[in-house]
Amino acid sequence: MPDATARDVGEFGLIARVVDRLAGGPGTSPSVLVGPGDDAAVVLAPDGRVVATTDVLVEDVHFRLDWSTAYDIGRKAAAANLADVAAMGATGTSLLVGLAAPPDLPVAWAESLADGLRDEAALVGAVVVGGDTVTSERIVVSVTALGDLGGRPPVLRSGASPGDRVVVGGRLGWSAAGYAMLLKGGVPIEALVQAHLRPSPPYAVALALAEAGATSMCDVSDGLLADLGHIARASGVHIDVESRRFERDALLGKACRVVGGHPLDFVLTGGEDHAFVATVPPGAALPEGVVRVGIVKAGSGVRVIGWKPSGVGWDHFRGGSR
């Protein structure tokens, strides 16, 4: 049945189709002892500690079906979780996925979603080991990611100290600019749109920062200023962000000529790029691809030197710049 829906194949038929797309059984990863097919998966925790995080993507809140393919949504859902694991200084090992969808959901859509989840997870050596399905009026994808610290201490938001440097690894502002262009319509800048539909977290940079002695770290999902605010509050410090340290981005400049605003506002307040912001001790060597953007001081809050930002970041219940 090439055009089969979830109603046609039933819950267990849909699960079987999805599981066939995944590489989550024993032997597919050294951390998996029992994969999909039992009441629960069994995964190894060589470190003795498990990093765990979860994220929920809701249709018309986190993605739109007229913009994103199922494969895009799978990649995005996995990336959001694996970036959180990496921000703790850990490597993702496995994913658990919940899918709520209407009965008329095409089976091919669910299979493509599974392909996206599998392929993003494979970037860090993780696999999908189980999940659940349920009927719903809207599509909801819930992902739980597990990770391994490899013997390292976790990198928390609460470890920043006065004198630490604030550094960023990865692109900033591209996802928010792509989102603005999709809302605006017309001819988009494809690289920016793709950054929103299918973010590419620099996972290796996060691990390099952890190994370099990062004292705190966060993935930039709500916006740089918002996420630095999380670090400042958790650490009980003040953070100065130096606007002059951000290089001019030609693509963001081009986008602003279409959608308005200023490139620096996208950089400072745009979320969902899943870059990594961290604080590092003054003498630490910075990994390749990481740039200094500020300094930690005594006090509280976050201040931008040399620029007045248009907002702070995204809050699902209050709104804000996205």
C-alpha positions in Angstrom: 0.0 0.0 0.0 2.2 2.9 -1.2 -0.3 5.5 0.1 -1.1 3.8 3.4 -2.0 5.8 6.4 -1.5 5.2 10.1 -5.2 4.1 10.2 -4.6 1.6 7.5 -1.7 -0.2 9.2 -2.7 0.4 12.8 -0.5 1.3 15.7 1.7 -1.8 15.7 2.0 -1.8 12.0 3.2 1.8 12.1 5.7 1.0 14.8 7.0 -1.9 12.8 7.4 0.3 9.7 9.3 2.9 11.7 11.5 0.4 13.6 12.6 -1.0 10.2 14.1 2.4 9.4 16.1 2.6 12.6 19.5 1.1 13.5 18.7 0.7 17.2 19.1 -2.9 18.0 21.9 -4.8 19.8 25.1 -4.7 17.8 24.3 -1.3 16.2 25.9 0.6 19.1 28.2 -0.6 21.9 25.9 1.1 24.4 22.7 -0.9 23.4 22.0 -4.2 25.0 18.2 -4.3 24.2 16.7 -2.1 21.5 13.2 -1.7 20.1 10.7 -4.5 20.6 10.5 -5.0 24.4 8.7 -3.0 27.0 11.9 -0.9 27.5 15.3 -0.6 26.1 18.5 -1.5 28.0 21.6 0.6 27.4 25.0 0.6 29.0 26.2 3.4 31.1 30.0 2.9 31.1 30.6 6.1 33.0 28.2 5.1 35.8 26.3 8.4 35.1 23.7 9.1 32.5 23.1 12.5 31.0 19.3 12.8 30.1 17.3 15.5 28.4 14.0 15.8 26.6 12.4 18.2 24.1 9.0 18.4 22.5 8.3 19.7 19.0 4.6 20.6 18.2 3.1 21.2 14.8 2.6 24.9 14.1 4.7 25.9 17.1 8.1 24.4 16.2 7.5 23.4 12.6 5.0 23.8 9.8 4.2 21.1 7.4 4.1 23.5 4.5 7.7 24.5 5.3 9.4 21.3 6.6 9.6 17.8 5.3 9.3 14.9 7.8 13.0 14.3 7.3 13.7 17.9 8.3 11.6 17.5 11.4 13.4 14.3 12.4 16.8 15.9 12.1 15.6 19.0 14.0 14.1 17.0 16.9 17.2 14.9 17.3 19.5 17.9 17.0 17.7 19.9 19.7 18.2 17.1 22.2 21.7 16.0 21.2 22.9 19.6 21.4 21.7 19.7 25.1 23.6 16.5 25.8 26.7 18.0 24.1 26.4 21.2 26.1 26.9 19.1 29.3 30.2 17.9 27.9 28.7 14.5 27.0 28.3 12.4 23.9 24.8 11.3 22.9 24.3 7.5 23.0 20.6 6.8 22.4 17.2 8.4 21.7 13.7 7.5 22.8 10.9 9.0 20.6 7.3 9.7 21.2 5.1 10.4 18.2 1.5 11.8 18.4 -0.2 12.0 15.0 -3.7 12.0 13.4 -4.9 8.6 12.0 -4.6 9.9 8.4 -0.9 10.5 8.7 0.8 8.9 5.8 3.0 5.9 6.8 5.7 7.3 4.4 5.8 10.5 6.4 6.5 8.6 9.6 9.2 6.6 7.9 10.9 9.8 6.6 10.7 11.2 10.2 12.5 8.1 11.4 15.1 8.5 8.7 15.8 12.0 9.9 16.1 11.0 13.5 18.4 8.1 12.6 20.7 10.2 10.5 21.1 13.1 13.0 21.8 10.6 15.8 24.4 8.9 13.7 26.4 12.1 13.6 27.4 11.5 17.2 27.2 7.7 17.2 23.8 7.6 18.9 20.8 5.3 17.9 17.1 5.3 18.4 16.3 2.5 20.9 12.5 2.9 21.4 9.5 5.1 21.8 5.7 5.2 21.6 2.9 6.3 19.3 -0.5 7.8 20.1 -3.3 9.5 18.1 -3.6 13.3 18.2 -5.2 16.1 16.1 -1.7 17.6 15.7 1.7 16.1 15.1 3.8 16.1 18.2 7.4 14.7 18.3 8.9 14.2 21.8 12.5 13.0 22.0 14.5 12.0 25.1 18.2 11.8 24.6 20.7 9.9 26.8 24.4 10.6 26.9 27.8 9.5 28.3 30.3 11.8 30.0 33.2 9.5 29.3 34.7 10.1 32.8 34.6 13.9 32.6 32.7 16.1 35.0 29.5 17.6 33.6 29.7 21.2 32.4 27.0 23.0 34.3 25.5 26.5 33.8 26.6 27.3 37.4 30.4 27.2 37.1 31.2 30.6 35.6 33.5 32.8 37.7 34.7 36.5 37.4 37.6 36.6 35.0 36.4 33.8 32.7 36.1 34.6 29.0 32.8 34.1 27.2 33.2 32.2 24.0 31.0 30.9 21.2 31.4 28.0 18.8 29.0 27.8 15.8 26.8 30.1 13.8 24.4 32.6 15.4 21.3 34.3 13.9 20.9 32.1 10.9 17.9 30.1 12.1 16.0 33.3 13.2 16.8 35.0 10.0 15.6 32.0 8.0 12.4 31.9 10.1 11.8 35.6 9.4 12.3 35.0 5.7 9.8 32.1 5.7 7.2 34.4 7.4 7.9 37.2 5.0 7.5 35.1 1.8 9.1 35.8 -1.5 12.5 34.5 -2.6 14.4 33.1 0.5 18.1 32.8 1.2 18.3 29.0 1.1 21.2 28.7 3.5 19.4 30.7 6.2 16.1 28.8 5.7 17.8 25.5 5.9 19.5 26.6 9.1 16.0 27.0 10.6 14.4 23.9 9.1 17.4 21.6 9.8 19.9 23.1 12.4 23.5 21.7 12.4 24.9 21.9 16.0 28.7 21.7 16.0 28.8 18.8 18.4 32.5 18.3 18.3 33.1 22.0 19.4 31.1 21.4 22.6 33.2 18.4 23.5 36.4 20.3 22.7 35.2 23.1 25.0 34.6 20.6 27.8 38.0 19.1 27.3 39.5 22.6 27.3 38.2 23.2 30.8 34.9 25.1 30.1 33.5 26.3 33.5 30.0 26.6 32.1 28.2 25.9 28.8 24.8 26.2 27.2 23.5 25.4 23.7 22.0 28.5 22.1 18.4 27.6 21.6 16.6 30.6 23.1 19.0 33.2 21.9 22.5 34.2 22.9 21.5 36.8 25.4 18.8 34.6 26.9 21.1 31.7 27.3 23.8 33.8 28.7 21.2 35.0 31.2 20.7 31.4 32.2 24.4 31.1 32.9 24.6 34.4 34.7 21.7 33.5 37.0 22.9 30.0 37.7 26.5 31.2 38.4 25.6 34.4 40.3 27.8 36.5 38.0 27.5 39.4 35.5 28.4 38.9 31.8 29.5 41.6 29.4 29.0 40.8 25.7 31.2 42.9 23.4 29.4 43.6 20.2 32.5 44.5 18.3 33.8 41.0 18.5 31.0 39.7 16.2 32.2 39.6 12.6 29.9 41.0 10.0 27.8 38.3 8.4 27.0 39.0 4.7 24.0 36.6 4.5 22.4 38.2 7.6 22.9 41.6 6.1 21.2 40.5 2.9 18.4 39.0 4.9 17.9 42.2 6.8 17.4 44.1 3.6 14.4 41.9 2.9 12.9 41.4 6.4 14.2 44.5 8.2 16.1 44.6 11.5 19.8 44.5 12.0 22.2 41.5 11.7 23.5 42.0 15.2 20.0 41.6 16.6 19.6 38.2 14.9 23.0 37.2 16.3 22.3 38.3 19.9 18.6 37.3 20.2 17.9 34.6 17.5 17.5 31.1 18.8 17.5 27.5 17.5 20.9 27.6 15.9 22.2 25.3 18.6 25.6 26.9 18.6 27.4 26.6 22.0 28.2 29.4 24.4 30.7 28.7 27.2 32.9 30.4 29.8 36.5 29.4 30.0 39.3 30.3 32.4 41.6 33.1 31.3 44.6 30.8 30.4 42.6 28.1 28.5 43.5 27.5 24.9 40.5 28.0 22.7 39.5 25.1 20.4 39.5 25.8 16.6 36.3 27.6 15.5 35.7 29.2 18.9 35.7 33.0 19.3 35.7 35.2 22.3 32.7 37.4 22.7 32.8 38.7 26.3 33.9 38.5 29.8 32.5 37.4 33.2 32.5 39.9 36.0 31.2 40.1 39.6 27.6 41.2 39.8 24.4 40.0 38.0 22.7 40.1 34.7 23.9 40.4 31.1 25.0 43.6 29.3 25.8 44.3 25.7 28.6 46.8 25.2 28.4 48.9 22.0 24.8 47.9 21.0 21.3 48.2 22.3 19.6 44.9 21.4 16.0 44.8 20.2 15.1 42.0 22.6 16.5 39.2 24.7 15.4 35.9 23.1 12.5 33.5 22.9 10.1 32.4 25.7 7.3 30.1 24.7 4.8 31.6 27.2 5.8 35.2 26.8 6.9 35.3 23.1 9.8 37.4 22.1 12.3 37.5 19.3 12.7 34.0 17.8 
